[in-house]
Amino acid sequence: MNRDAILTELMELDFMLVDLQLFLDTHPCDQDALKQYNDILAKANVLREQYESLCGPLYSFRSFNRGHWEWYRDPWPWQYSFNVDLPGEECR
């Protein structure tokens, strides 16, 4: 998987996690939703580790340090040039 594919899938998984978090706020005893949340979270964590092994840290505060600080490298996740291209799916 390349950088853009990993980031795109992470965005999708993170969106699902936020949606499930909101659902679980109102349905805290729903075991199926909780299992789905935990499964998606585990998959997202694997992708984050894969991204970091290929491209460097994704977060300045939650990334493993491999012996030297890499967060200074550009572009940073909040910069426009970091974002993946989604042809045909731009905001208008």
N, C-alpha and C positions, 0 to 999 in steps of 0.2 A: 504494500500500500504506500502511496506517496503522501506527502505532507498535506496537500489539499483534500485528498480523500479521507485522511484521518480526521482533519479538522471538521470537514462537513459531517462526518458520522458523529463526532463528538458533539457538535451543535444539535444534531437531531436527538441524541441520547439525553443531553442536558435539558432540552425542551420537554422531553417526555418525563424526566425526573421532576421538573418544576410542576408540571401538570399533575403528576401523581402526588406530589407533596400537598398541593392544594386539595386534592380529593381526600387524602388521608387526614387533613385537618378537620374535615367534616365527617369522615368515616374511619375513625381511628382503630376500629376493631375488624376492619375488612382484611382478612388474612390473605386473600388472593391479591389484593392491591399491594399489600406490604411485601409479599413474595416477588411480585413483578417489579416493585421499586428496588428491592435488594438485588435482583438479577440484572436489571439495567445498570445499577450503580457499579456492580462488579465488572460488567462489560466495559463501561466507560473508564473505569480505573485501569483496565488492561490497555485500552487504547491510549490513555494518557501516558502510561509507561512506554508504550511503543513509540509514541510521538517524541517523548523526551530522549529516548535512546537514539532516534534518527536525527532530530533537529535541535535538541537542547531544551532548556527549561521552558515550560509553558506558563508557570507562575513564579513570581519572585519569592513568594512566601510559603509555597507548598511543594517545592521541587527538591529532589535529592541533589546534593552537591557532590560532584565526582572529582573533588580534589582542587578545583579552581572555580571561581565565580564566573558564570557565563551569562548572567542576566543583562549585561551591558550591551550585548549584540543587538543590532537593529535588524529588521523592524521589531518593535514591541507589539504584543497582541492587540493593544488598543489603537495602533496606527493603521490608517487606511490601507497601506501597502501590504500589511500582514494578512488581510482578509482574503478569503478564497473567492474566486470568480464563479458566479452562478449564472451562466448565460440564460437569458430569458426569464430570470427570477428577480430582477432588480426591483427595488422600491421605486415607485413613481410618484 
